[in-house]
């Protein structure tokens, strides 16, 4: 049954379908989801304690409790306002994460192409300013999304064929009003954030490769590029499922729904899990701090 507020023709609740066609397997699917969620929390909390910095990954995994509740207890209902809140945080934090990946690419570019000027270009004030700008961009550009959805009239159904609330899922499957302006805004924001970030990242690595392979042999070009390994892994893990999900929404009419939903969940699950591993293994300072932290905890016991 549809749950409507008749006074303004707005839904008061949505029903999350989960993974279409695989409803009977939700319990089994929840097992790896739960393990990944727990490992992501432990890995990111450990990283927070070691480097004392903030990670958008922790908030991205905040959708997992609701997904697990859906899988375990068939708890499909989500309030309209909660759904819009989930849309905002998922997209805004994803945008922030993309910005931080771009900032790391700029750091690698300066370190390899202008090593003697690294400390003068990336001063503490510049780093703080970049961080605030990235957070501000994600918070502001994505803030209209909940309102664009809030002002729609929903007349088709309140069932979302997804495990969580997503902007395009609501636009495509539920809204019956004219949505071209809303779609155009969403595409524009996606290009100005993730699209432009990715282009700038590619440009930075083109310059990094050019500089590295023009170094004299004694400078060890491959060793220089080795410092970028962890960052390249993060780029692949973050952008591959994100672009697949984005393109599937727009052009993937022949992609099976359960494949699309799986990839969309991988985008939320995998980066928070592998990022602490990548940074911990590939970054010497973090690795040494982790070993020091581990030895300190062991000595307390």
Number of C-alpha atoms within 10 A of each C-alpha: 6 14 14 15 11 9 6 10 14 17 21 16 20 23 23 23 22 23 22 17 12 11 13 11 11 18 15 11 16 18 14 11 20 16 12 19 24 14 16 24 20 15 19 22 16 16 23 14 13 19 12 10 8 12 17 17 22 17 16 22 21 16 19 22 13 17 24 21 13 22 25 15 11 16 15 20 16 17 13 18 15 14 20 22 14 20 22 23 20 23 21 24 20 23 26 23 21 23 24 19 20 24 19 15 25 18 17 21 23 19 19 21 18 13 13 11 11 16 12 10 16 16 11 11 10 12 14 12 12 16 16 11 14 20 18 14 17 23 18 10 18 22 16 15 19 18 11 18 19 15 12 19 16 20 15 11 16 24 19 21 21 23 24 25 24 18 21 17 15 21 20 14 15 20 18 14 12 11 15 10 10 17 17 11 17 19 15 12 17 18 14 14 20 21 17 16 21 20 12 16 20 14 15 20 18 13 13 22 18 12 17 19 15 11 13 9 9 6 12 13 17 13 10 18 17 13 16 19 15 17 21 17 15 16 18 12 18 22 17 12 21 20 15 15 21 16 12 17 15 12 9 14 10 7 11 12 16 16 14 21 19 16 17 21 22 17 22 23 21 20 24 26 23 19 22 23 18 17 19 20 15 17 16 12 14 17 17 14 16 19 14 13 15 13 11 11 10 9 8 6 5
